[in-house]
Amino acid sequence: MRRVVITGIGLVTPVGNDLETSVTLPPENGQPRPGQVRVTTVKKGIQRNGITFYVPQVFFEEKKDSLDVDTSACRRSSRRVPLKTTGLPTPGETATPTHTGSVNGRCSTTKHVLVHLKVTMQNGKPETALLAIRNDSEKSKPVAFYRWSPSKIVGYLGNSCVETS
């Protein structure tokens, strides 16, 4: 069993930020429901059968080789983004398989945001993740912070965010 830690900072150009996280839930109608993280900052859609699906800029789920970062919308930055809850309202919102199952938010941000993602994987499958988002401005105010695992999420949404279902 090999454990890998992936960490990176990206600069993303948002229209607004949709943050969706879920824990692994029991199967429904025989279909697995793995825990996932989805960050959508640019409304990039693809059409399938007349329906528009928005493509997230950061996505992974509790499945092997699922980590995907949209490099056409993100670029590396030398700016530091701490993986901490400092500056965000506490306590955070907690989700487990028996309590809500997800923590989602829609955030209003500056034109650019800084994203720092640290994912720990075992055999290519995400085990834990820390995700911090900050406005890319002189004050670099925090937007949101998530501590994710397939069985528990704690999400901290800043004042520029509203919780969504």
N, C-alpha and C positions, 0 to 999 in steps of 0.2 A: 504494500500500500504506500503510495507516494503522496505526500502532502506538498502542495504548491501554493505560494502566496503571490497574488498578482496585485500590484498597486500602481496607480497612475493618476495623473492630473490632466484634465482636458479643458479646453475653453470651448464653450458651446454658444451658438447664437440662437436665443429663444424668441418665440413669439409670446410664450407663457409656458410655465412648466407644469406638466402633469406627472405626479409621482404615484405609482401604484405598486404596492407590495402585498404579498399574501403568504400565508403559511401553507404547508402541505395539509390538505383536507382529505377526509375519507373519499374513496371513489364514489362517483355518482353515475348511475346507469351503466355500471361496468367500466367507466372511463376514469383513469387516474387524474388527480388534480394536484400537480406538484406546486410547491411554493415557488414564487417568482418575484422578481424586481423588474420594473419597467419605468424608464425615465424618458418622457417625450418632451422635447424642447422646441422642435420645429414641426409644423404640421405637414409632414411628408406622407402623402397617401398613395396607396396602390389600389387599383380597381380589380375586384374579383366578383363576377356574376352580378354586376351592377351595384355592388356595395363598396364604399371606400373604407379601407383599413389603414389606420395611421401607423407608421413604422416608428418604433421607439429608437432613440439615439443610444440608449444603454438598455440591454436586456439580458437576463439570465434566469434560469429556473433550476429546480432540483433535478436536473438531468445532465448526463455526461455531455461535455463539449457544447454547452448551450450559451456560453458567454459571447455576446455580440456587441460591439461598439461601432456606431456609424461614423467611420473616419471621414466621410465627406462633410459632416456637420461639426466634427470635433477636431481640435488640434491641440498639440502639447503646449503647455505653459510652464514657465519657470516660477510662477507665483505659487506660494504655499497656501494650502487649505488644511487647517487642522482637523483631524478626525475626532472632534469633541462637540459637546452640546453647548459650549459657552455662548451666551448671547441669545439662546432660544428659551422659550417658556418651558417650565418644568412643572409637574412631571410630564414625561412623554406619554403618548398613547400606546398601550400594549395590546397586541393581538396574539392569540394562541388558537389552536384548532377548536377549542371549546368556547372562546370569547372573541367574537366579531370576525376572526379569520383574516382580516386585512387592515392596513392603515394606508389610506389614500389621501392625496391632497392636490389642490390646484393653487399655484403660486404666481403672484405678479412679481416680475423681476426687472432688473436693468436690461439693457440691450444684450449684454453678454453675462454669462455666469461661469463660475469656476466649479468644476466637479472633481471631487477626489473619491476614488473608489478603491477599496481594498477587499479583495475576495480571497478567501482561503478555500482551496479545492483539494479533494482527495480523489485520486484516480479520475481526474477531469470533471468531477461533479462538485458544484458549489456546496460548501459546508457552512460557512459563515461569511458575512459581508458587513463592512462599514461604508456608509455613503454620506458624504458631506457636500452641500451645495451652498455657495456664497455668491453674492452679487460681485461682479467684476467692476468695482469702482474704488475710489480712494479709500473709502471707509470699509469696503469689503464686508458688508453686513451679512451675517448668516441667514440663509433662507430655510434650510431644512437639514436634518441629520437622521439617519436610520441605522439601527443595529439589527441585522437580519440573520435569521437562521430558519431552516425549514419548519421548526416547531415553535418559534417565538420571534416576534418583531416588536421593537420599541421605536416609535417614530416621534420626532420632535419637529413640529411645524412652526415656522416663524410667523410674525404678525402679518406678513404679506400673503399668507396662505389661508385657504379655507379647506376644511376636511370635506372630502367627497366620499360617496359610497360606491 
